[in-house]
Amino acid sequence: MPTALTLKSLAATARCGWMGLAATLAVAVITGCTSLPQDVARPESMALSAPASTPLGQLVEANRKAAGARHPSGFLLLGGPQEAYSSRLALVEAAQKTLDLQYYAIHADASTERLLRGVVDAAQRGVRVRVLLDDFHSAGRDAQVMRLAFVPNIEMRMFNPLTGARSSTLGRMLGAATDFSRAQQRMHNKLFIADNAMGVTGGRNLGDAYFGTADAGNFVDLDVLAAGPIVQDLSRSFDHYWNNQRAYPVQSLVTREELDTMRSQYEAADAAERERQVALGTLQPPVDEPAPNQDHPRAAQAGRSRIWDYQPMDLGSAAFVWAPAVVLVDQPAKIPAEGQASASSPAPATASASSNARQAARIAPPAGGGAPAAASGTAAAPLPSTDMADAGEGDTVVDGLLHLMGQARRELLIISPYFVPGPDMKRAFAQARERGVRVRVLTNSLASNDAPIAHAGYARHRPELLAMGVELYEMRSELTGLGTALGMPGGSSGGGNTSPTGSVGGSRAMLHSKVLVMDGRLVAIGSMNLDMRSQKQNTEIALLIRSTELARRITTRLEPALGELAWRVELQQPGNRLLWHAPQGSGLQDSTTAPDASAPLRLILQLLGPLAPDHLL
């Protein structure tokens, strides 16, 4: 099996870790693996209790009053990579009391280097910093991000840590093979919160490919900047994960000396590679090469120069849309702690027994129209901690969205980069179609998918979805204007020449946005995909916002993009043959095979697809 397919493209999203683990299981059994540390001290801490007294809190209130808003929470879509990055820069610079970061992946590259420099500066001026990171990507060069834990005033914890060497991804896979069930369940939540007053959530991790500066390719993604009381609900979720037994302080897992040794090895390998390229004539000798940065992750000079062109967003002039909203969030217990058996598959959620479904019902319009049950004229009340404690098995973010979809009456517009619908999702789509609801789904094409094996799971459900009347669109992998379609006109961050996606890096585009728009009035943006992994395995978080204005902005900008920037898939009769209609005005021909994908890749997926179970993709 090609290494690029299994270890780079697949493991990069943890969607295919099972394949690498299966391939190395025999070795792991022979070598054995260590267990996680026991009796670890985890001092409890909570979010800032009085955010309104901070400059950020006061800025939010001033902005709300100036807008004459009747809802206390505001939202700003962050579609372009510059807006997404500049908003985080602004939060780091504006924070006076606390910074809380929760991520599935933080990559040691140029964009992360600049952000983390700002985080360290914030800690040095007295800001309390907490960083909670899933442990799947903390191997190899990315392990250097863990150096944050040794900076005064910064605490860093790893969620659901894996055993085994951190010097390489393969070593981690070997160590995790004997605890496969727990290892392949990951914390996929994404939060960036300042002073408990403003915060960003959505699809982006931290790394060059999420902010348009990667050379090989960039993700088309969407975040939302939230302000006001809704941020306290996001912070409550962060606290719940931070104080959980599955969160291990970095110091209990690795020493600074071990990180120093790994960094020295990478620097020596980099130097040797540069010398080799100079000898081959493929690289000019450096003139006045700067010394390696000793306090932050290494990054390519070109990428560093591009990311430093980005400027912090002016939060005072941010044009928030003020609207009622609720937080949907999975519980940490969805992932078993070490030594615990995996929970059985969650049962479908019901409105009476599931917290996320109840949250969705609070803000969704009832079936017959009229005002929502708990959000008529005012913002939804903060999410009670008792509700969060109830949101365990049988109640996930995806379950809440499926319950919401059951209330749709006119239209569902869905963006899901990894789209592997299980029985519950297909049932929800079928019932929606029976009610006359138009269902459109934008997902990755095989060529644009950074996890090709996940595409195999989607492909086997494609004929059934098309037969029930679901409209399927697959994004082109070439540089497109879809990023701009998801973003706002212009941009507040400035800096650099941008491509039609807002990207200044490589030409390959990969869809990573996770969005649901229902009936032109409800918008869900978060970390979740509509797939069985998000429903059954990973933990997720989402904001559900009732706003015709946000729904209009997304829909009116996305609809032209569906016709011009994506392949439309059609089921032809007789024979259930698939036809990909070329994007309008592209000059491309319709195709009867997965467009833009190589024949070897299509063959590999045909061979491996039947072996890959949906719930592990």
N, C-alpha and C positions, 0 to 999 in steps of 0.2 A: 504494500500500500504506500503511495507516495507520501514522503514526509511532509511536504508542503500542505497536503490535504488534511492529514490527521493531526499534526502537532502545531501547525501555524494557523491555518484557516479554521480548523475545528476547535482546537483547544482554546483559541483566542476568545471564544464566547462561552466556553464551558458547556456547549451544547452537545459536544461529541466526546467529552472526556471519557465516556464509557468505552469507546473504541480503543483508545490508547491504553486504558486500564486493562481491558481484556487481553490486549496483545502482550502485556508485560506481567500478567498475573502470576504465571509460573515462576518468574524471576523473583517477584516480591515474596512469594510463599517461601522460597529458599532462603532469601536474605533476611526475611522478617522485617518488622518495622517497630519503631519506638512508640510509646504511648504519649499522650499529652500530659503536661505537668498537673499534679494534683494539689489540692488545698491552695489554690491561687488567691491572693488578696485582690479583691475588686472593690475599692472604696466607691460607694455610691455617690453620685452627683446628679444634679438636676439642672434644667434650663433656667435661665434668668427669670426671676419671678416678677420683676417690674419693668418690662420692656418699654412701657410708655414714657418712662423718665429719661431714656437715652436719647441722644441726638437723632438716631435713626427712627426711634419711636415717635419723636416729635415731628420729624420730617414727614412720616406717614400721615399723621393727623393733620398737619398743615396742608398736605397735598389733597387729602380727602375733603377738607373744608373748602379749599379753593375750587374743587370740582363740584361742590354742592351735592355730594353723594349721600344717599340714604343708607347704603350698605357699608359696614366698617372695613371690609377686606377688599383689596384691589389686586388686579392681575395684569401682567404684561407678557405677551407672547414673545419668546426668544427663538426665532426661527433661524436667522443667519448666524454663522459661527462667530462673527465679530460681536454681535449683541450678546450672545451667550457667554463669551469670554469676558467682555467688558463689564457685564453685570457682576460677575464673580470678583473681578478686580476691584470694582467699586465697593462691594460688600466687605472685602478684606480691608480696604483702606478706611471705610467708615466705621467699622466695628470698634467699640469702646470698652465693652464688657466681655462678650463671649463670641466665639466662632465654633460652630458644630458642623463637621463634615462627615457624611456617611456615604460610602461608595462601594460598588462592586469591584471596580478596577481604577487604580491610579498608576499611570504609566510614567516611568522615569524618562521624560523627554523634555523638549524645550518649553512647551506650554506649561507643563507641570512645574518646571524649574522656576519660572517667573511667578506663578501663583504661590508656590511654597516659600519663595523668598518673601513674598508679602505676608504670608502666614507667620513666618518666623519673626518678621519685623513687628507684627501685631502682638505676638507673645512677648517680645522684648519691651513693648510699651505698656504691658500689664494686662493684655487681653487673655482670658482663659480660653485655651484651645483644646477641643476634643476631636480626635479623628478616629472614626470607626470604619475599618476596611475589611471586606471579605478577603479570605486568605488564598483564594484560588490563584491570583496573579502575582503573588508576592515571592516569586522565584526569579532566578537569573538577575538581570540588571534591575528589574522592577523591585527587587528586594531592598534596594537602596532607599526607597521611599520610607522605609521603616526607621531610618535615621532620625526622623522627626521626633520619635519617642524619647530621644536623648537630649532634646532641646528644653531648657527650663521653661516652665509654664505651658508646655504642650504634653498632653496625655494622648497615647495612641493605643488602640486595642484592635486585635484581629478577630473577626467573627468566624466561627466554625473552622478553626485552624486545622491544617493538614500536617501530618508528620512526614519526616524524611528530609533529605538535604534541600537547601534553598538555592544552591549554586546553579541548578538547572531545572527546567520544567520537567524533563524526563525523570529526574530524581524525585521530584514531588509526586509524580504519577506512580512511581514504584512504591513509595512509602504509603500512598493512599489506597493501593490496590486491595489490601486486606480489610479495609473499612469502606468498601465501595459505596454502599447505600448512603452513608452520611456524607462522603466526600463529593458525590455528584449533586448534592443539594446545596444551593448557594444563596447568600444574601444579595439580592439584586437591587435593593433600594438605593436611591440616589437623592441626597439632600445636601444643601449648602446654605447654612443659616447664620445670620449675623444678629447678635443682640436680641434674639427671639422676636425681632420686629420685621425683618425681611428675610426671604429665603427663596432659593431656586430648587425646583424639582422637575423631573422629566426623564428623557431618555439618555442624556449624555453622561458618560463617565468622564474622567479627567485624562486627557492625552491629546497629542497633536491631531490625530485623525478625527476627533470630535470638534475641533476648532479650526478646521480648514487649512492646516499647515503641514500635513503629512505629505511626503513625496510620492508614496505608492498609491494613495487613494484616500478619500475622505468620506465620512458618514454624513448623510442628510438627516438631520435630527431636529427635535423640537423640545424646548424647555418652557417653563413659565416662571416668571418672577412674581412671587406672592408677597403681599404686604398687609399688615394688620393682624387682627385676632386669629385668623386662620393659621398663621405661622406658629402660634402657640400649640395648635393641634399637631402640626408637623414636628415640633420640638418634643411634644409628649411621646410621639412615636420614637424619636431618636433616643430619648431617655430609657424607654422600655427595652430597646436593643442594647444600649450602652451598659445598663446595669444587669444584663442577663448573664447567666452562667456560661453561655456559649461565646462570650466576648473575653478574650485573654489579653492582658497587657503584653505589649511587645517584649518587655524585659523578661517575661517568663518563657519566651520562645527563642530569642536570639540575643547575643551580646553585641555591643558596639564593635568589639574586636573582631568578631566573625564577619560583620558587615565591612569592616576595613579590609580584611583579607580578601573578601570577594571583589571589592572595588579594585584592589591592587591587581588582581588577576585579570579583570576586564581591561584595565588600563594597559597592562603588558600585552594582552592579546591585540588591543587596538593599535598599539605602537608597532607590533610585528606586522600587522596587516597593512598599515600605511607604508612601512618599509618595503613590503613585497610589491605593493602597487607602484611605488616609485621605481623600483627595479624593473618592473614590467613596462614602465612608461605610461601607465594608465592614470597616474596621479602626479601632479607637480609637487616638488618638495616645498614644504611650508616655509614662508618667510615670516620671521617673528611670531611663531606659533604661540598663542597664550598658554600659560600653564593650566593643567586640569583644575577645574573647580573642586575645592576640597570640602565644601560644606553642603553641596547640593547635587542632585542627580546630574549625570553627564547629559549633554544634548548636542546635536549637530549645530555647527555655527550658523549654517544657512537657516535652519528652522528657528534658531534663537533670534536671529535678526528679524525674521518675519513676525514672530510673536511679540517682539518688543515694539513693533509699530502700532499694536493695539493700545487704545487709551481707555481708562475707566469710564464707565457710563455716568452721565450726570443724573443721579437718582432724583434730584430735586425737580427736574423737568420731565421725568418719566410719565407717559400718558397712560396711567392705569385705567382699566375698566373695573368699576366697583360693582360687585355682584355677590350673591349668596353662594356658598360653597361648603363642601364637606370633604373630609379626608377618608379615603379607603386605604386600609393597610393590613397586611398579613401579620400574624403573630410570630415572634421568634421561635416558638415551640413547633412551628411547621417543620423546622429542621431539627432532627433528633440530636441530643447532646451525645458526647462520646459514651459508648457503652449502652445506649438506649436503642431499642429496636425501632425501625422506621414505623411511623404511623401508617395505618391503613389508608387507602385512598379516601379522600374526603367525600362525604356524600354531597349531593347537590344542595345548594343553599336554598332556604325558604325565607320568606319575608318575616315569619314569626320567630324563627330560631337562629337567624344569622345577623351578626352586627353589621357587616359590610352591606348586606342586602337592606337592612333597616336604614343605614346611612343613605344609600341610594334612594330609598323610598321617601326619605325626608325632603329631598330636594327635587325629585322627579315629579312632573305633573301626573295626577291620577289618570287612570284609563279613560275616564269620561271627560277629561279636561278640567279646567278650574285651577284653584290654587293648590300648591303642594301641601302635604300634611303638616310640615313643620317649618316652612320657609316662606310664608306668605307675607311679603312686604318687609321682612327683616332678614338679616343674615342667619344662616343656620347656627344653632348654639354650638359652643365648643364640644368636641368629642369627649364624653365622660370617660374616665379611666375604667369604670366598670364595663362599659361597652368594649373597650380595647381588650380587657381581660377575657371577655366572652368570645372574642373573634379568633377562635382556634380552629380545630378540625372541622371540616364541613363548611367553613366560611372563609373564602379567600377573596382577594381583590377581583380576580376573574369571575368568581361566583357572583359577586356583587354587580359586576357589569352585565353578566348574563341575566340576572334578575332585572336590571334596568332595561335591557334590550326587550324583555317581555312586555314593557310598557310602550314601546315604539308604535306609532300609528302611521307615520308617513315615510320616514327615511332613516337609514343607518349608513353613515359614511365612516369607514374604518381604515386606519393605517396601522399595519402590523408587519414589521420586517420579517419576523419568523412566524409563519402562519401555519400551524399544524393543528387543525380543529379536532377535538375529541368528540365523543358522543353528545355531551351536554351542549357544546357549541353548535354542532350540526343540527341538533334538535331546536335550538333557539333560532337559528337561521331559517329552518323549515317552517317553524311556527310564524315567524315574522313574514315570510313570503305568503303564507296562507292568509294572513291579515291584509295583504296587499302592500306591505312595506317594501320599498325599494332598498336593496342592500348592495352597497358597493364596497369593495375591498381593494386597497392598494398594498402590494407586498413586493418583495424583491423578485427579480428574475433570477434564473440560475446564474447568469453572468454577473449580476450585481451582488449576489449573496456572499457575504464573507464567511458563512458557514454552509458550504454546499450540501452537506449531508442533511441539514435541516430542510433543504428544498425538496429532498426525496419524500419526506413525510407530507409536505404540502401537496406534492405532485400526485400522490396516490389518492388524495381526496378531491382533486380538482374536477374530474368529470362529474362526481356526485353533486358538488356545489353548483357547478354550471347548470346541471339538469334541473335543480330546484329553483333556478332563476337568480342566483347570486352573480353579480357582475364582478369579474376579476380583472385587475390591472397589474402588470408587472413592470417595475421601474427599469428603464434603460441603465446600463452600467456606464455609458459614456457621460462626460461632463454635461450636466443638464441644468435647467433653471428651476428644478424642483425645490432646492433650498430657499431660493428667493420666494417661491410660491408659498412656502410655509412661514416665511418671515414677514416682517413689516416693511413698507416702502422706506427707502433711504437707509437709515441706520444711525444709531447714536454713538457708535464707538469709533468710527472712522479708522483710518490707517490702512495703507497697503492697497495695491490694485487687486481687484477681485474678479473671479470668473463668474459665469452666470449662476453658479450655486452659492456664491459668496465665498468660495474656496480659493486659496492662493497656493495650494499644494498640488498634489497629483491629479491626474485626469479621471481616475476611476471613481465613480460615485456608488455608494452603498447605503441603502435605506436603513435608518435606525430609529425613526420616529415612532412613537406609540400614542395613537390618538383615536378617540371615538367621538363623533358628533351625531346627536340624535334629534331628529325632528326640528332641526334649526334652532334649538334653544338650550341643549345640554351638551357640555364638552367635558370629556375625560382625558387628562394628560398625565402620564406617569411613566413608570419603569416597566410596566407589564407588556408582554406580547399576548396575542390571542393564540396561545398554544398550550399544550398539556403540561409542558415544563413550568410555565408560569402558574398554571392552575394547581398542579400537584406537587411540584418539587421546590422551586425557588420562592423566596419571600419577595413581595412587591409592595409598591406604594403608588397612590394616584390621587390627584385632585379632581373632584367632580364639581364643575362650576355651572350654575344656571345663568346663562348669559346669551341672549340672542345676538349681541354685538360680537362677542368672541366667536360664536358659531358662524356668523356671517363672514367674518374676516377669514376664517380658515376655509370655509366652503367656497366663497367666491374666488379666492386665489388658487385653490386646489383644483377646482373643476376644469379650468382650461388646461392645467398641467396634466390631468388624466388623459386628455385627448392628444396633447402635443408631446408629452415626455414619457409616456408609458405605452407598453404593448397591451392591447386589449385581447383577452383570450376568449375564444368562442368554441362551443361544442357543435360540431357538424354531424349531420346524419346523411346517409346511414353509416353505421360503424363507430359512432362515438369518437370521431377523429377530432383532434385539437387543431385550431388555426389561430395563430398570433397575428392580429391586425397591426400593421406598422403605425407608429405615431404619426399624426397628421402633420404634413409639411416636412417630414424628415427625409423624404426621398428614398426611404427604405422600402423593400418589398415585403409583403406578407410572408409568413413562414409557417411551415408545418412541423418544425422542430424547435426546441428551445433556442430563441434567437441570441446571437452574439456569443454563445457558448461553444467551446471546442468539442469536436467529436470524442476525443478521449475522456473529457470530463463528463459528457453525457453517458458514455459507456460505463464509466466507473459508478455513476449514480444508479444506473440501471442494475448493476451487479450488487451494489451494497445497499441500495434502498430497501429491498425486502427484508434485510437483516436488522434494520434499525427500528426499534419499537418507538411508537409515537411519543410516549411519555418521557423518553430520555433524549429527545431531539431538541 
